[in-house]
Amino acid sequence: MKTNSGLQAQRRLSIVGIVALIGASLLAPSLTAQAAEPLLNASYDVTRELFKEVNPAFVAEWKKKSGESITINQSHGGSSKQARSVIDGLAASVVTMNQANDIDILAEKGLVPQDWAKSFPNNSAPFYSTMVFLTRKGNPKRIASWDDLGKPGVKVIIPNPKTSGNGRYSYLAAWGSVIKSGGNEAQARQLVDRLFKNVPVLDAGGRGATTTFTQREIGDVLVTFENEVQLVKQEFGDNYDVVYPKTSILAESPVAVVDKVVDKLGTRKVATAYLQFLYSEQGQEIAAKHFFRPRSEVASKKYAANFKAINLFTVDEVFGGWKQAQKKHFDDGGEFDKLYQAKK
C-alpha cells in the first residue's frame, strides 16, 4: 500500500509529465518553423567555387528574412549528365545549368514548366560567360583564333560535347566563328573536323578537362569558359596565358525550379528565393567576382576589368536555337558523331 506521501509524489510526477507534454506540443511547431528541408542544387562542373560563396550568403539572407535555417547541398558534373541524373531521380530542387537545352530536356519530361525560361529575368539566366583559350605560358603555339585550333601539331583539350555543355559550346563556337566570318557550312564542318582530330583526351565534363590540362599537363590549349580560365590563372599564376579569340559564343547559365521535387519536398518557396538571390546585387557581385558576366549594371561597372570586350554571337543567331543545334550536331548520328567516328 502506498503512503500519502508516495501518492502525492506520484501526482506531482504526473503533473510534471503532463506539463512537459503540453510544452513539447506547443514548442514543436516553433521548432519546425526554424528548420527547412535541405535544398539540392544540381549544377555543372565549373560552378563549384561560385556556389561555395553563393550558398552561405543565401543561407544568411534566408535566416534573416524567414527565421529558418536552411542547408544547401551541391551536385556537380557535366551539364547534360546532370540533367540526365535529375531525370533518373536525383532529388534536386533547383538546377543551374550552362545551356538551355539541358533544361528543355527536363521540360520534355514534365519536371519543369514548358515556359521555364519566363520564370526569371533574362531568359532565366542570371549571368553568362563565353568560350576562350588557356595556353601554356608564352603561348608557344601562337594560338589566337578558332582556326588555329585545327592546325597540325596543336593538341586541344575540350570535353565531350555529348555529355558536357562546355564541350558543346566549344564545338558551336568554332563552327559559328566560320559562319560569322562569312564562311559556309562546309568550311565550318572542315574546321570542327580538324579541331577534334587534335583532341587527344575527351573528358566527360569541363572540370575533368581542366584537370587534364593543368595537372596531367596534356595539351597545348584548353578551351573552356572564361570564368574557368581566370580561376586557373588565379590558382597557378604565371604558368598560363589567357587568349581571347576575335569572335566567340554567348554562353548563358540558365536556372530553373524542379516542380516535381519542390512539390514533393515542400521546398518551392525557398528554392524560388534561392534562384532570385542570384539576381540580387549581392548575388550578381559574387558572380562577377568569380568571372561570370553579370546582368546588373552596378556589378558590371564595378568588375569591368574582369571582362574583356569580345564579339559574341548567340545559338539562336547562328544555329536557330538549341533544339535545332542539338538535333543537327549532338543527337546520335549527328554531325559530331560523324566526325568523331571518322577520327577513329
Rosetta blueprint (number, residue, H / E / L):
1 M L
2 K L
3 T L
4 N H
5 S H
6 G H
7 L H
8 Q H
9 A H
10 Q H
11 R H
12 R H
13 L H
14 S H
15 I H
16 V H
17 G H
18 I H
19 V H
20 A H
21 L H
22 I H
23 G H
24 A H
25 S H
26 L H
27 L H
28 A H
29 P H
30 S H
31 L H
32 T H
33 A H
34 Q L
35 A E
36 A L
37 E L
38 P L
39 L E
40 L E
41 N E
42 A E
43 S E
44 Y E
45 D H
46 V H
47 T H
48 R H
49 E H
50 L H
51 F H
52 K H
53 E H
54 V H
55 N H
56 P H
57 A H
58 F H
59 V H
60 A H
61 E H
62 W H
63 K H
64 K H
65 K H
66 S H
67 G L
68 E L
69 S E
70 I L
71 T L
72 I E
73 N E
74 Q E
75 S E
76 H E
77 G E
78 G L
79 S H
80 S H
81 K H
82 Q H
83 A H
84 R H
85 S H
86 V H
87 I H
88 D L
89 G L
90 L L
91 A L
92 A L
93 S L
94 V E
95 V E
96 T E
97 M L
98 N L
99 Q L
100 A H
101 N H
102 D H
103 I H
104 D H
105 I H
106 L H
107 A H
108 E H
109 K L
110 G L
111 L L
112 V L
113 P L
114 Q L
115 D L
116 W H
117 A H
118 K H
119 S L
120 F L
121 P H
122 N H
123 N H
124 S H
125 A L
126 P L
127 F E
128 Y E
129 S E
130 T L
131 M E
132 V E
133 F E
134 L E
135 T E
136 R E
137 K L
138 G L
139 N L
140 P L
141 K L
142 R L
143 I L
144 A L
145 S L
146 W L
147 D H
148 D H
149 L H
150 G H
151 K L
152 P L
153 G L
154 V L
155 K L
156 V E
157 I E
158 I L
159 P L
160 N L
161 P L
162 K L
163 T L
164 S L
165 G H
166 N H
167 G H
168 R H
169 Y H
170 S H
171 Y H
172 L H
173 A H
174 A H
175 W H
176 G H
177 S H
178 V H
179 I H
180 K H
181 S L
182 G L
183 G L
184 N L
185 E H
186 A H
187 Q H
188 A H
189 R H
190 Q H
191 L H
192 V H
193 D H
194 R H
195 L H
196 F H
197 K H
198 N L
199 V L
200 P L
201 V L
202 L L
203 D L
204 A L
205 G L
206 G H
207 R H
208 G H
209 A H
210 T H
211 T H
212 T H
213 F H
214 T H
215 Q L
216 R L
217 E L
218 I L
219 G L
220 D L
221 V E
222 L E
223 V E
224 T E
225 F E
226 E H
227 N H
228 E H
229 V H
230 Q H
231 L H
232 V H
233 K H
234 Q H
235 E H
236 F H
237 G H
238 D H
239 N H
240 Y E
241 D E
242 V E
243 V E
244 Y L
245 P L
246 K L
247 T E
248 S E
249 I E
250 L L
251 A E
252 E E
253 S L
254 P L
255 V E
256 A E
257 V E
258 V L
259 D H
260 K H
261 V H
262 V H
263 D H
264 K H
265 L H
266 G L
267 T L
268 R H
269 K H
270 V H
271 A H
272 T H
273 A H
274 Y H
275 L H
276 Q H
277 F H
278 L L
279 Y L
280 S L
281 E H
282 Q H
283 G H
284 Q H
285 E H
286 I H
287 A H
288 A H
289 K H
290 H L
291 F L
292 F L
293 R E
294 P E
295 R L
296 S L
297 E H
298 V H
299 A H
300 S H
301 K H
302 K H
303 Y L
304 A H
305 A H
306 N H
307 F L
308 K L
309 A L
310 I L
311 N E
312 L E
313 F E
314 T L
315 V H
316 D H
317 E H
318 V H
319 F H
320 G L
321 G L
322 W H
323 K H
324 Q H
325 A H
326 Q H
327 K H
328 K H
329 H H
330 F H
331 D L
332 D L
333 G L
334 G L
335 E H
336 F H
337 D H
338 K H
339 L H
340 Y H
341 Q H
342 A H
343 K H
344 K L
